[in-house]
Each structure stands twice: as structure tokens, then as C-alpha cells.
Amino acid sequence: MPETDLPQFDTSVANTARIWNYWLGGKDNFAADREAAERVMQAMPALPVMARLVRRFLVSAVHQLATEYGIRQFLDIGAGLPAADNTHEVAQRALPAARIVYVDYDPVVISHSRALLISSQEGTTDYVHADLRDTSRILTEAARTLDFGQPVAILLISVLHFIPWAEDPFAVVSRLMGAVPSGSYLALVHAASDIAAEGEPEARQRYNQMTSVQFTPRSHGEVARFFGGLDMTGPGLVPISHWGVGADKPAASLAAYCGIGRKP
């Protein structure tokens, strides 16, 4: 989609990608985003720590997929604004010819990505402006860059909890994983409803009041359903603060799960 075709955006309304950018210490956000981020943080001060741990999981997962499992194709859906160690940078450091497609529904994200996320000479990076629920469009446009006859890693990092129950998030993941062959992977982070995190209910209420999307955390069993039919790798589906060797484990639990699964 040409950049001139991207829809207009309202900077007076807080936006999920820009709130996340603020929690990561970024500068690509507006007053409404900063106000919402600070109000939610008043209820749950650990959110910037959460954002950094989610980023660490992304980097760890992409590195592992590229170096240990030889994955050369990545479909990063709900990618968010560029930050340090983006998916293509991590993948192409290990495999310079890796192909990456970023997907996001936010026009600001797409504009920034096109300007800043430049592929290696050997590899390819592309961008799709689409909502996660529009799997047909995502797969069709991603096929310009990715070969769906070969394994693909689908990354759903902190995005599925923005799909409410009524819109069947499990069917969304099923359609995506049904389009990739054996040997493909799913890596995700999802907000947890059954990890006791201080201030989480109040933080969720404030977030839902101040942004244009609704936030739906899920239990360990519910998040595990996204991996139905897949073989879990590594430690399995675990709290985000428990991922990785030597991971920091804050005294207060952080309300998110993460994991990687392989399609047999």
C-alpha cells in the first residue's frame, strides 16, 4: 500500500503502539499516549519492566528460531513501532538472507517502519498495513515476500489480547497456522488473567477507558489453546519473567505468558 494511501490518524486519542513505545522509553508518542501511559502506570508501576521483558522475549525468540531452528522467514504481526533489535535485525544478523514481513494496523507504525526498518542486502523486508483479524489480506500480501511452501515463524507479540472473545482469537491463529507448512513456528506473548499482579484490574480498566481498543487478558489454559496441535519448545508456556536462562525475576509477578510452538 503506498504511503499516501494510509488512513489519517487522530493524535488526540491514545494508541496502543505509541503507549508501548512510551513504556519502552521511546519518543514516538503524543500527549494523549503519554497521559494514558502514566495513568495506567499509576495503577501498575511495573508496566515499563513488562515492556522490556516482552522485548527481550522477542529478541530471544527470533535469535533462537534463526540460529537453532534455521528459520529464514518471519511474519511479525502487530509489530509496533521500531525499537532496538527489531525482528529483521536479529534474524539477519544470524541469517543475512532472512525474509521478514511486518504487519500492523496503525498507519504511524507502517510509516515509521518503511523509513527505519531497512533490510540487509541479502535479505528482504516488507510491510503490510492490516488488522490481525484480516488474515486473508495478511497472507495474500505477505506472499509477495514469503514462500509459504517453506517454514515460517509467525510472531504474535502482545497483540492477541486485543481481540475479544466475540471475535474468536483462536480461529484467527488457526487460520494463520493453517497457511504455513510443517516445521513452522508460533511465538507469542499474551496478557494473563490468572497471575496476581499488583494493580492489574485497575490498570486494565484505565487502559480500556483511555484507548480505542479493549484489552482482554486470558488464563494459562486459555493461552495454551493458541498452541493447540503444536509442539511446545524450551520451557513451554511460562510467565514472561521466567523466560530465558538467568532471566530477572521481579518480586512482583508480571501478568503475561510467553512461549514458542512448532507445527509438526
Secondary structure, 3 states (H helix, E strand, C coil): CCHHHCCCCCCCCECHHHHHHHHCCCCCCCHHHHHHHHHHHHHCCCHHHHHHHHHHHHHHHHHHHHHCCCCCEEEEECCCCCCCCCHHHHHHHHCCCCEEEEEECCHHHHHHHHHHCCCCCCCEEEEEECCCCCHHHHHHHHCCCCCCCCCCEEEEECCHHHCCHHHCHHHHHHHHHHCCCCCCEEEEEEEECCCCCCCHHHHHHHHHHHECCCCCCECHHHHHHHHCCCEECCCCCEEHHHCCCCCCCCCCCCCEEEEEEECC
